[in-house]
């Protein structure tokens, strides 16, 4: 089955289970995970079985509804416990806390009847899912206006369909364009250490029939210098009020290089990722991940000496003055940024 025929995050209404594509196994194996326990959902988010800010938010909402369907007693206390557990899975992507907050609000505003509260949770979770699909489609249409048929597009990490329910954010313009008969050359940074570009973006683009080239992260400047790149599109996990943007580690370097070579650098940002309570990039909490992702993952044997220190932040912050524009579902936003 083509990966693009599946929603990255979905829900089985017969069994009341959250369903996600286990992205840790891609591209070698396509396997769906069925989840209905808060601890298992938290672990799936933390282990990046589901990843990408919008997809995490949808998974949290649908997952909370799945948990609520199974509560046997102490309904309110148990629901709030599940919400807190899932919300703490990862700190940087604002969509996670945003979605959980919406579910809490729906719960608290509903009647004290468990049946009515459950229905309120169902409606809110499915609204979050449907909104994500619509938002990503609109981002794709808006972003497509910035590029031309045949352009070379560089992307970092994966902000495609696998990071949302459908379409994606940074890769949404490509998906929308392909459906309209357009052709592009897409270059995907490998994205060390978890290889989301090589494993996920490249897989997604090849599945869509797009001419795709994988490059190591440290090759981007050399490629830009050849003139092969007409635009850079990336996603985001949190946008501060001043436009500073947290995205997958390595994005800052790409933005600096793009500015040097005069290549437009676009951030595709659903408004749900804009955190008005966060004044600037210094206020964004950056997740640090396990040393083993750098020293052991993907290698038959450990590739770094025992005892060596490892620097492994999951994200970096790109300063607002390096960003040409934000592509949102409501249109394109140019500087000066003041969300």
MARROVEX-346657 format. One record per atom (N, C-alpha, C): y, x, z. Coordinates in steps of 0.05 Angstrom, whole numbers, padded with zeros to 5 digits, always signed. Each point is the difference from the previous one (the first is absolute). Layout:
<sites>
YXZ
...
</sites>
This chain:
<sites>
-00024+00017+00000
+00024-00017+00000
+00025+00018+00000
+00020-00008-00016
+00026+00014+00000
+00014-00004+00026
+00010+00022+00012
+00013-00001+00026
+00024-00019-00001
+00013-00003-00023
+00023-00017-00002
-00006-00029+00000
-00025-00007-00002
-00008-00028+00002
-00003-00010+00029
+00002+00018+00019
-00003-00006+00028
+00026+00002+00014
+00006-00019+00019
+00022+00003+00018
-00007+00022+00020
+00019+00018+00006
-00005+00021+00019
-00006-00012+00028
+00014-00021+00007
-00004-00014+00025
-00004-00029-00006
-00021-00012+00011
-00005-00029-00004
-00013-00012+00024
-00007-00025-00002
-00011-00015+00023
-00021-00019-00009
-00023+00000+00014
-00021-00019-00006
+00004-00024+00018
+00007-00023-00013
+00006-00024+00016
-00025-00014+00010
-00023+00008-00010
-00025-00012+00009
-00010+00013+00026
+00003+00026+00001
-00009+00015+00024
+00023+00009+00018
+00025-00005-00009
+00024+00008+00015
+00000+00030+00006
-00004+00016-00021
+00000+00029+00003
+00021+00012-00018
+00013+00021+00010
+00017+00017-00016
-00018+00017-00018
+00008+00003-00026
-00015+00016-00018
+00019+00021-00012
-00008+00026+00002
+00016+00021-00012
-00018+00018-00016
+00012+00014-00019
-00014+00021-00015
+00001+00025+00018
-00023+00012+00005
-00001+00025+00016
+00009+00023-00018
+00026+00007+00004
+00012+00020-00018
-00009+00029+00007
-00013+00004+00023
-00010+00026+00006
-00023+00009-00019
-00012-00020-00013
-00023+00006-00017
+00007+00002-00030
+00025-00008-00007
+00008+00001-00028
+00006+00029-00008
-00003+00007-00026
-00009-00018-00022
-00030-00001-00004
-00015+00015+00017
-00029+00002-00004
-00015-00026+00005
+00009-00016+00019
-00016-00023+00008
+00020-00023+00006
-00006-00024-00011
+00016-00024+00005
-00015-00017+00020
+00010-00001+00024
-00013-00015+00022
+00021-00017+00015
-00008-00025+00005
+00018-00018+00014
-00007+00000+00030
+00020-00001+00017
-00005-00001+00029
+00008-00029+00009
-00017-00011+00017
+00006-00027+00012
+00005+00005+00030
+00024-00010+00009
+00009+00006+00027
+00009-00025+00014
-00006-00002+00026
+00010-00023+00015
+00005+00007+00029
-00003+00025+00007
+00003+00010+00027
+00025+00018+00001
+00017-00004+00020
+00026+00014+00001
-00004+00031+00001
-00020+00009+00015
-00004+00029+00002
-00009+00011-00027
-00017-00014-00014
-00009+00009-00026
+00022+00000-00020
+00018-00020+00001
+00023-00002-00018
+00019+00023+00005
+00005+00006+00026
+00017+00022+00007
-00011+00026-00010
-00026+00004+00003
-00013+00025-00009
+00001+00002-00030
-00003-00022-00015
+00001+00001-00029
+00028+00008-00010
+00020-00010+00014
+00028+00008-00007
+00004+00029+00007
-00009+00009+00023
+00005+00027+00010
-00015+00020-00018
-00024-00007-00009
-00016+00018-00017
+00008-00001-00029
+00019-00017-00007
+00010-00003-00028
-00020-00013-00018
-00018-00016+00012
-00017-00017-00017
+00017-00019-00016
+00021-00010+00013
+00022-00015-00013
+00025+00016+00006
+00016+00005-00021
+00024+00016+00004
+00021-00009-00020
+00024+00011+00004
+00023-00010-00015
+00014-00021+00017
+00026+00003+00004
+00015-00017+00019
-00004-00030-00005
+00003-00010-00025
-00003-00029-00004
-00029-00009+00006
-00020+00015-00009
-00027-00008+00004
-00007+00000+00030
+00011+00019+00015
-00005+00001+00029
+00011-00025+00013
+00024-00008-00008
+00012-00024+00011
-00017-00025-00005
-00009-00003-00025
-00016-00023-00007
-00026+00000+00015
-00013+00024+00001
-00025+00002+00014
+00003-00007+00030
+00022+00009+00012
+00005-00007+00028
+00003-00030+00004
+00014-00013-00018
+00004-00029+00003
-00026-00015-00004
-00014+00005-00022
-00025-00014-00005
-00021+00008+00022
+00001+00025+00008
-00018+00009+00021
+00004-00014+00026
+00026-00004+00008
+00006-00014+00024
-00010-00029-00001
+00003-00012-00023
-00010-00028-00003
-00030+00000+00003
-00014+00019-00012
-00029+00002+00003
-00008+00003+00029
+00015+00016+00015
-00006+00004+00028
+00004-00026+00016
+00022-00014-00007
+00007-00025+00014
-00022-00021-00004
-00012+00000-00024
-00021-00020-00005
-00024+00004+00018
-00003+00023+00013
-00023+00006+00016
+00005-00001+00030
+00024-00005+00008
+00006-00001+00028
-00013-00024+00014
-00015+00005+00021
-00015-00021+00013
+00015-00010+00026
+00015+00018+00012
+00014-00008+00025
+00024+00017+00004
+00018-00009+00017
+00026+00014+00005
+00014+00005-00026
+00004-00021-00016
+00009+00003-00027
+00025+00017-00003
+00021-00007+00016
+00025+00014-00003
-00002+00029+00008
-00011+00005+00022
-00003+00028+00010
-00016+00017-00019
-00022-00011-00010
-00017+00015-00018
+00014+00005-00027
+00014-00020-00010
+00015+00004-00025
+00020+00022+00003
+00016-00001+00021
+00020+00021+00004
-00012+00027+00004
-00024+00002+00012
-00013+00025+00003
-00008+00011-00027
-00011-00017-00018
-00008+00008-00027
+00025+00010-00015
+00022-00015+00002
+00024+00007-00014
+00010+00028+00008
+00000+00005+00026
+00009+00026+00009
-00018+00023-00009
-00026-00005+00001
-00019+00020-00008
+00003+00007-00030
+00003-00019-00017
+00003+00005-00029
+00027+00013-00006
+00021-00009+00014
+00027+00010-00005
+00002+00030+00005
-00016+00011+00018
+00003+00028+00008
-00018+00018-00017
-00011-00010-00022
-00018+00017-00016
+00014+00023-00013
+00024-00005-00011
+00016+00022-00013
+00029-00006+00005
+00016+00021+00006
+00028-00005+00009
+00021+00000-00022
-00004+00013-00023
+00022+00004-00018
+00005-00023-00018
-00020-00013-00012
+00004-00021-00019
+00010-00025+00015
+00025-00009-00007
+00012-00022+00014
-00014-00026-00006
-00013-00003-00023
-00013-00025-00007
-00021-00009+00021
-00013+00020+00013
-00020-00007+00020
+00013-00016+00023
+00020+00011+00012
+00013-00014+00023
+00014-00025-00010
+00011+00001-00024
+00014-00024-00012
-00019-00023-00003
-00024+00005-00010
-00020-00021-00004
-00010-00011+00026
-00006+00018+00019
-00010-00009+00026
+00022-00016+00015
+00025+00008-00003
+00022-00015+00012
+00001-00028-00011
-00003-00003-00026
+00000-00026-00013
-00023-00018+00010
-00023+00012+00004
-00023-00015+00010
+00005-00008+00029
+00011+00017+00016
+00006-00007+00028
+00020-00023+00001
+00021+00002-00017
+00020-00021+00000
-00012-00027-00009
-00017+00001-00020
-00013-00025-00009
-00017-00012+00023
-00014+00017+00014
-00016-00008+00023
+00017-00013+00022
+00022+00013+00007
+00016-00009+00022
+00016-00025-00007
+00007-00004-00025
+00015-00024-00008
-00018-00025-00004
-00025+00004-00002
-00018-00022-00005
-00007-00015+00026
-00012-00023-00004
-00008-00016+00023
-00020+00015+00018
-00001-00009+00025
-00019+00013+00018
-00029-00006-00007
-00005-00019-00017
-00027-00007-00009
-00012+00023-00015
-00024+00008+00007
-00013+00023-00013
-00004-00006-00030
-00007-00024-00007
-00004-00006-00028
+00025+00002-00016
+00023-00009+00011
+00025+00002-00014
+00010+00029-00001
-00005+00015+00021
+00008+00028-00001
-00017+00016-00020
-00025-00007-00002
-00017+00013-00020
+00010-00006-00028
+00008-00025-00005
+00010-00008-00026
+00026+00014-00006
+00017+00003+00020
+00025+00014-00004
-00005+00030-00008
-00019+00012+00013
-00007+00027-00006
-00012+00003-00028
-00016-00020-00008
-00011+00001-00027
+00022-00002-00021
+00019-00018+00004
+00021-00004-00019
+00018+00025-00002
+00006+00012+00023
+00017+00024+00000
-00014+00024-00014
-00026+00004+00006
-00014+00022-00011
-00002-00002-00031
-00006-00024-00009
-00002-00004-00029
+00027+00001-00014
+00021-00007+00015
+00027+00002-00011
+00008+00030-00004
-00008+00016+00020
+00006+00029-00002
-00015+00012-00024
-00025-00009-00004
-00015+00010-00024
+00013-00009-00026
+00007-00026-00002
+00011-00010-00025
+00027+00012-00006
+00016+00005+00021
+00026+00012-00003
-00003+00029-00011
-00020+00014+00010
-00005+00027-00009
-00005+00001-00030
-00017-00018-00010
-00006-00001-00028
+00025-00006-00017
+00015-00019+00009
+00025-00007-00015
+00020+00022+00001
+00004+00013+00023
+00019+00021+00003
-00007+00024-00018
-00025+00007-00001
-00009+00023-00016
+00004-00006-00030
-00006-00024-00008
+00004-00007-00028
+00030+00003-00008
+00017-00010+00018
+00029+00002-00006
+00010+00029+00001
-00011+00016+00018
+00007+00029-00001
-00008+00012-00026
-00024-00007-00010
-00009+00010-00025
+00019-00007-00023
+00009-00025-00001
+00018-00009-00021
+00027+00014+00002
+00010+00003+00024
+00026+00014+00004
-00002+00030-00007
-00022+00012+00008
-00003+00029-00005
-00005+00006-00030
-00012-00019-00014
-00005+00004-00028
+00025+00003-00016
+00022-00012+00010
+00026+00002-00014
+00011+00028+00000
-00011+00017+00017
+00010+00028+00003
-00014+00020-00017
-00022-00008-00014
-00015+00018-00016
-00005-00011-00028
-00009+00017-00018
-00004-00008-00028
-00028+00006-00008
-00009-00014-00021
-00026+00004-00011
-00005+00030-00006
-00022+00010+00009
-00007+00028-00006
+00010+00020+00021
+00015-00009+00020
+00010+00019+00020
-00022+00013+00016
+00007+00024+00010
-00018+00013+00019
+00010-00006+00029
-00018-00010+00016
+00008-00008+00027
-00017+00016+00020
+00014+00013+00019
-00014+00014+00022
+00000-00017+00025
-00023-00002+00013
-00002-00014+00025
-00014+00017+00021
+00006-00005+00025
-00012+00015+00022
-00015-00019+00018
-00023+00008+00010
-00018-00016+00017
-00009-00024-00017
-00006-00022+00013
-00007-00025-00014
+00016-00023+00010
+00017-00010-00017
+00016-00024+00006
-00005-00021-00022
-00026-00002-00007
-00008-00018-00021
-00013-00025+00012
-00017-00012-00016
-00013-00024+00010
-00017+00005+00025
-00011+00024+00002
-00017+00007+00023
+00016+00002+00026
+00027+00000-00002
+00017+00002+00023
+00012-00028+00007
-00006-00020-00016
+00010-00027+00004
-00023-00019-00005
+00005-00026-00003
-00021-00018-00008
-00004+00001-00030
+00022-00001-00016
-00001+00003-00029
+00025+00014-00009
-00001+00011-00024
+00022+00013-00014
+00008+00027+00012
+00005+00001+00026
+00011+00024+00012
+00030+00000+00002
+00012+00022+00008
+00029+00003+00000
+00008+00021-00020
-00005+00025+00005
+00008+00021-00019
-00014-00002-00027
-00025-00009+00000
-00015-00003-00025
+00003-00028-00012
+00013-00018+00014
+00003-00027-00011
+00014+00000-00027
+00021+00016-00005
+00012-00001-00026
-00019+00009-00022
-00018+00018+00007
-00021+00009-00020
-00019-00024-00006
-00010-00012+00021
-00018-00023-00004
+00013-00023-00016
+00025-00006+00007
+00013-00022-00014
+00005+00008-00029
+00008+00025-00004
+00005+00010-00027
-00025+00000-00018
-00022+00009+00012
-00025+00001-00015
-00008-00028-00009
+00004-00020+00018
-00007-00028-00007
+00017-00010-00023
+00023+00013-00004
+00018-00008-00022
-00004+00017-00025
-00021+00017+00000
-00006+00016-00023
+00014+00027-00001
+00012+00008+00021
+00014+00026+00001
-00019+00022+00007
+00008+00025-00007
-00016+00023+00006
+00016+00020+00016
-00012+00013+00019
+00013+00021+00016
-00019+00023+00004
+00012+00023+00008
-00016+00023+00008
+00005+00003+00030
-00020-00004+00016
+00003+00001+00029
-00011+00026+00011
+00015+00014+00016
-00008+00025+00013
-00002-00006+00030
-00023+00005+00012
-00005-00006+00028
-00003+00026+00016
+00019+00005+00018
-00004+00023+00018
-00026-00004+00015
-00015+00021+00004
-00026-00001+00014
+00004-00012+00028
+00022+00008+00013
+00008-00010+00027
-00019+00010+00022
+00003+00025+00007
-00015+00011+00022
+00010-00010+00026
-00016-00002+00021
-00028+00008+00000
-00020-00022-00006
+00009-00025-00002
-00019-00022-00003
-00005-00008-00029
+00015+00012-00018
-00006-00003-00029
+00004-00029-00010
+00019-00014+00011
+00004-00028-00009
+00008-00001-00030
+00014+00020-00009
+00007+00000-00028
-00024+00005-00019
-00015+00020+00007
-00024+00007-00017
-00021-00021+00002
-00005-00010+00024
-00022-00019+00005
+00007-00029-00008
+00025-00008+00007
+00007-00028-00001
+00019-00007-00024
+00023+00014-00001
+00018-00007-00022
-00012+00006-00027
-00013+00023-00002
-00012+00007-00026
-00023-00020-00007
-00016-00007+00020
-00021-00020-00005
+00012-00026-00009
+00021-00009+00013
+00013-00025-00006
+00011+00001-00028
+00014+00021-00007
+00013+00002-00026
-00021+00002-00023
-00021+00015+00004
-00021+00002-00020
-00013-00027-00004
-00004-00015+00022
-00012-00026-00001
+00018-00019-00017
+00026+00005+00001
+00019-00017-00015
+00004+00009-00029
-00014+00022-00007
+00001+00010-00028
+00025+00017-00005
+00012+00011+00021
+00024+00016-00003
-00007+00029-00003
+00014+00014-00018
-00004+00029-00003
+00009+00013+00027
-00018+00014+00013
+00005+00009+00027
-00007+00030+00003
+00017+00014+00014
-00005+00029+00005
+00004+00005+00029
-00020+00014+00012
+00002+00008+00029
+00010+00028+00001
+00017+00005+00019
+00010+00028+00005
+00001+00005+00029
-00004+00025+00008
+00003+00008+00028
+00029-00003+00008
+00005-00005+00025
+00027-00005+00009
+00020+00023-00007
-00010+00025+00002
+00018+00022-00005
+00004+00006-00030
-00009-00018-00018
+00004+00003-00028
+00022-00018-00011
+00011-00017+00017
+00020-00020-00009
+00025+00012-00011
+00010+00021+00012
+00025+00013-00010
-00005+00011-00027
-00022+00014-00004
-00007+00011-00026
-00001-00021-00022
-00012-00023+00007
-00003-00022-00018
+00028-00012-00007
+00016-00004+00020
+00027-00011-00004
+00016+00018-00019
-00003+00026+00002
+00015+00018-00016
-00007-00002-00029
-00024-00010-00007
-00008-00002-00028
+00014-00024-00014
+00012-00018+00015
+00012-00024-00011
-00019-00023-00004
-00024+00002+00011
-00020-00021-00003
+00006-00025+00017
+00016+00003+00020
+00005-00021+00019
+00028-00013-00004
+00000-00026-00005
+00025-00015-00003
+00009-00014+00025
-00019-00005+00018
+00007-00013+00025
-00021+00004+00021
+00008-00001+00025
-00019+00001+00023
+00001-00026+00014
-00023-00012+00005
-00002-00025+00016
-00018+00006+00024
+00010-00006+00024
-00016+00002+00024
+00003-00026+00016
-00018-00003+00019
+00002-00023+00018
+00013+00009+00026
-00003-00015+00021
+00012+00007+00026
-00014-00015+00022
+00001+00012+00024
-00012-00012+00023
+00021-00011+00020
+00024+00011-00002
+00022-00010+00017
+00026+00010-00012
+00019-00018-00003
+00027+00008-00010
+00020-00005+00023
+00015+00020+00007
+00020-00003+00021
+00025-00014-00012
+00017-00009+00018
+00023-00015-00008
+00019+00015-00019
+00000+00027+00003
+00017+00016-00017
-00013+00009-00026
-00025-00008-00005
-00014+00007-00024
-00020+00023+00003
+00001+00015+00022
-00021+00020+00004
-00027-00014+00000
-00020+00014-00013
-00025-00014-00005
-00024+00017+00007
-00018-00012+00016
-00025+00013+00007
-00021-00008-00020
-00014+00020-00011
-00022-00005-00018
-00020+00023+00004
-00022-00002-00015
-00022+00020+00003
+00011+00028-00001
-00012+00017+00017
+00008+00028+00001
+00000+00013-00028
+00022+00014-00006
+00003+00012-00026
+00021-00014-00017
+00007-00025+00007
+00020-00015-00015
+00027+00014+00001
+00008+00011+00022
+00025+00014+00003
+00003+00022-00021
-00022+00016-00002
+00001+00022-00020
+00003-00010-00028
-00014-00021-00007
+00002-00012-00027
+00029-00009-00005
+00013-00012+00020
+00027-00010-00003
+00020+00024-00005
-00004+00021+00015
+00017+00024-00003
-00003+00011-00028
-00025+00003-00009
-00004+00010-00027
+00011-00018-00022
-00003-00026+00004
+00010-00019-00020
+00030+00002-00003
+00014+00003+00023
+00029+00003-00001
+00008+00026-00014
-00015+00021+00005
+00006+00026-00013
-00002-00002-00030
-00020-00015-00010
-00005-00002-00029
+00014-00024-00012
+00015-00015+00015
+00015-00023-00011
-00018-00023-00007
-00022-00004+00014
-00019-00022-00006
+00005-00022+00021
+00004-00025-00009
+00004-00022+00019
-00024-00003+00019
+00007-00004+00025
-00021-00003+00021
+00004-00027+00013
-00020-00018-00006
+00002-00028+00009
-00020-00005+00022
+00009-00015+00021
-00017-00009+00021
-00004-00030-00003
-00025-00008-00002
-00007-00028-00003
-00004-00011+00028
+00018-00017+00009
+00000-00008+00028
+00001-00031+00003
-00022-00012+00008
+00002-00028+00008
+00020-00002+00023
+00015-00022+00001
+00020-00002+00022
-00013+00000+00028
-00026-00006+00001
-00014+00001+00025
-00003+00028+00011
+00004+00020-00017
-00002+00028+00010
+00027+00011+00009
+00021-00016-00003
+00027+00009+00008
+00004-00008+00030
+00003+00020+00016
+00001-00004+00029
+00030+00001+00009
+00012-00023+00003
+00028-00001+00008
+00005+00010+00028
-00021+00001+00016
+00003+00011+00027
-00001+00030+00002
-00006+00012-00024
-00002+00030-00001
+00024+00011-00014
+00018+00014+00014
+00025+00009-00013
-00003+00021-00021
-00019+00018+00003
-00003+00023-00018
-00028+00012+00002
-00005+00019-00017
-00026+00012-00001
-00009+00014+00025
+00019+00010+00016
-00007+00014+00025
-00012-00019+00020
+00004-00026-00004
-00010-00020+00019
-00028-00010-00008
-00011+00010-00022
-00026-00009-00009
-00022+00017+00013
-00019-00013+00014
-00022+00014+00012
-00020+00008-00022
-00006+00025+00000
-00019+00011-00021
-00027+00004+00013
-00020-00012-00013
-00028+00003+00009
-00011+00027-00006
-00012+00013+00020
-00014+00025-00005
-00030-00006+00001
-00015+00013-00019
-00028-00007-00003
-00017+00024+00007
-00026-00004-00001
-00020+00020+00010
+00001+00026-00016
-00004+00022+00013
-00002+00026-00013
-00021+00001-00021
-00023-00014+00005
-00023+00002-00018
+00006-00010-00028
+00020-00017-00003
+00007-00010-00027
+00009+00023-00018
+00011+00021+00013
+00010+00023-00015
-00022+00022-00002
-00014+00004+00022
-00018+00024+00001
-00028-00006-00009
-00009-00026+00000
-00028-00005-00006
-00005-00022-00020
+00016-00020-00001
-00005-00022-00018
-00001+00010-00029
-00019-00011-00016
-00004+00006-00028
-00013+00027-00004
-00005+00016+00021
-00013+00026-00004
-00028+00000+00011
-00018+00014-00014
-00028+00002+00009
-00001+00015+00026
+00017+00020+00003
+00002+00015+00025
+00029+00002+00008
+00005+00004+00025
+00028+00003+00010
+00014+00021-00016
+00025-00005-00009
+00014+00019-00018
+00022+00016+00015
+00005-00006+00025
+00020+00015+00015
-00013+00012+00025
+00011+00022+00010
-00013+00013+00023
+00001-00017+00025
-00020+00001+00016
+00000-00014+00026
+00023+00010+00017
+00013-00018+00014
+00021+00007+00018
+00028+00000-00013
+00001-00004-00027
+00026+00000-00013
+00014-00026+00006
+00027+00001+00002
+00015-00024+00005
+00004-00015-00027
+00003-00026+00002
+00003-00017-00024
+00024-00018+00002
+00016-00001-00020
+00023-00019-00002
-00008-00022-00019
-00003-00024+00010
-00010-00022-00017
+00014-00027+00005
+00027-00001-00005
+00013-00026+00001
-00008-00018-00023
-00003-00025+00005
-00009-00019-00021
+00023-00006-00019
+00025+00002+00010
+00023-00008-00016
+00023+00021+00003
+00019-00001-00019
+00025+00014+00004
+00022-00020-00007
+00025+00008+00006
+00023-00018-00005
+00017+00012-00022
+00004-00016-00021
+00018+00007-00022
+00028-00010+00005
+00019+00019+00000
+00028-00008+00005
+00011-00019-00021
+00017-00018+00008
+00010-00020-00018
+00015+00012-00024
+00012+00023+00004
+00016+00011-00023
-00018+00012-00021
-00026+00001+00004
-00019+00009-00020
-00011-00023-00017
+00005-00024+00008
-00012-00024-00012
+00020-00012-00020
-00009-00002-00026
+00017-00011-00021
+00005-00030+00005
-00021-00015+00007
+00003-00028+00005
-00026-00010+00014
+00003-00023+00013
-00022-00015+00011
-00007-00023-00019
-00025-00004-00005
-00009-00023-00016
-00012-00020+00020
+00013-00023+00004
-00010-00020+00018
-00007-00025-00016
-00012-00019+00014
-00006-00026-00014
+00025-00015-00007
+00022+00007+00012
+00025-00015-00005
+00018+00014-00020
-00008+00023-00010
+00016+00015-00019
+00000+00030+00006
+00017+00014-00014
+00002+00029+00003
+00025+00006+00017
-00003+00017+00020
+00021+00006+00018
+00008+00029-00004
+00026+00005-00007
+00010+00027-00004
+00017+00008+00024
+00005+00026+00003
+00017+00010+00022
+00029-00009-00004
+00015-00001+00022
-00008+00007+00027
-00017-00021+00013
-00020+00009+00015
-00019-00018+00013
+00009-00008+00027
+00000-00026+00005
+00007-00011+00026
-00014-00026+00002
-00025+00001+00007
-00017-00024+00001
+00007-00018+00024
</sites>
